[in-house]
Amino acid sequence: MNGNSAPARTADAPEASAGATGSASAARSADSWEDLVTTALLGTDRRPPADGGAGREAPVAVLDAAAVETVRRRAGLRPARAAGRPEPAAEDPRPALPAAATRRLTMLLADRPGTGGGRRGTSPDLMELLPQWLAAANARGFAAPPETLPALLDAARGRTDLRPAVLAFAGPRALWLARLNPDWRFALRAAPGGGTTLPDPDDASAADEMQRRWQEGLFAERVALLAAIRARRPAAARELLTSTWATERAEDRLMFLDSLRTGLSADDEPFLEQSLDDRSRNVRATAAELLSALPDSALAARMAVRAGACVAIDHTRDSPTIAVEAPLECDTRMERDGVVAKPPSGRGERSWWLGQLVEAAPLGTWSKRLGGRTPQEIVALPVADDWQSELHAAWCRAAVRQRNPEWARALLGAPSAPEAGGPGAVSLAERAKLLGELDSRERAQWVAGFIATHGLSEAFQLLGVCAVPWAAPLGRAVVDALDIARDAGSYPWSFSGVMGLAERCLDPAEASRLDGLLAVPDEKEDASPGAGGYWAEAFQRLVTTLRLRAAMADELGVPPEAGSPRVR
């Protein structure tokens, strides 16, 4: 060793402490990483790498150093005081998922969301089948395999529509994991009381714990707690809400008040009537809406008197006709009962006030007011002075708010009725809402009749409210309409939304009926270019998806006649 070299370390030289070494190493790591970032930003021509490499080799040296440093940063761990072991996750007593279904779930979770309408190819969109698979698994009462929980939570994190089904399927172990990973904290917010056991409102010893959670929890946790208690004991939830109502913020009061929709009854009327004097306009409007859904409430009676004064039968004409005289003013008592005085832009004041009064009046008012007629007879009456659209639109909103199938059926009319624009029962948006008030079988029959008359171009919104799997008449109507569109040489991409719905909603038993549609049809001269190939691919994907859904149901032990779990 030459004289200029550094002195060699002797055997008895003191060693640096582990803590000092770790701190120095961390500091060097930070400096080294910052140097690499600066070199990469400026370029190796302006700032050569510190550890060697020049000319054409310099960029390679920077990348090599960055790769080494990245591994060191990911793998390195500073010494720290050991934390206590977390408590074990609660046991999940539900039966284990069958092995075939577990493999299927893993495959569904590994898929990526589709790119939307117009996709090509014959492979099923697996991610779109995950909600249906979860519904079936939950209906059978299976527990999620532990190894799938991270992927399930990641899927629910990215898609809020999956969260209720995922959390029900994942069970208590998912909540245990959510407490250890900030990315999954949504699971704690979505679970009543932050994922802990909900106190029994009947247990006096648990009252203090429930009050503590209510007063100290985060807003989302309080909303979930109130909703969970309301579902079990409506009166207990209302009492919990009234205990802190005066000190809540306006936006919080609005969300809490909305939870009373569940289990709404006449017992809630005194509290809601009091809320009509709330400082917040939105709270007052929500309280009035809830009270109007109670046909025997004092507010409903007041609205019935006001609305009845505006609508009557005119017997002076050749045939009985509904005459409308909209209110001349909106007084303070009307505003207290939820009538908004200022109309939207482009809307007349009097028609705006009339619509709100009719919407809030009990539907039973009109049979007495209009000569004992049935809803069908009332809707069939002519309305003078172009008030029909406004009046029928208000009745539509009332039928949905008051959950009245008889009025919904009358306002829907026959599915073969010609389509027209404007508000009222003939608009597709109103029809879709009214259909929701009918039972699933009647709903499917009505939509099938609509498709048979009008085709699929206007049916997408209506199909979305039908129970899954579609009833046989509705499924046949959709398939027949798609076949007609294909034979007519229609532009195929305009039906991609309906085709996607059919993949998820058509009864898998219908797959055998589609075999004749898999061949590429001869294209007509006026057909869209490439339409035949698209239609063939789309029908092949539909058949493949239906058979996959049948296999999914079989793996979960769902009886063939049951199909997929029906949803409203």
Secondary structure, 3 states (H helix, E strand, C coil): CCCCCCCCCCCCCCCCCHHHHHHHHHHHHHHHHHHHHHHHHHCCCCCCCCCCCCHHHHHHHHHHHHHHHHHHHHHCCCCCCCCCCCCCCCCCCCCECCHHHHHHHHHHHHCCCCCCCCCCCCCCCHHHHHHHHHHHHHHHCCECCHHHHHHHHHHHHHCHHHHHHHHHHHCHHHHHHHCCCHHHCHHHHHCHHHHCCCCCCCCHHHHHHHHHHHHHCCHHHHHHHHHHHHHHCHHHHHHHHHHHHHHCCHHHHHHHHHHHHCCCCHHHHHHHHHHCCCCCHHHHHHHHHHHHCCCCCHHHHHHHHHHHCCEEEECCCCCCEEEECCCCCCCHHHHHCCCCCCCCCCCCHHHHHHHHHHHHCCCHHHHHHCCCCCHHHHHHCCEHHHCHHHHHHHHHHHHHHCCCHHHHHHHHCCCCCCCCCCCCCCCHHHHHHHHCCCCHHHHHHHHHHHHHHHCCCCCHHHHCCCCCCCCHHHHHHHHHHHHHHHHCCCCHHHHHHHHHHHHHHCCHHHHHHHHHHCCCCCCCCCCCCCHHHHHHHHHHHHHHHHHHHHHHHHHCCCCCCCCCCCCC
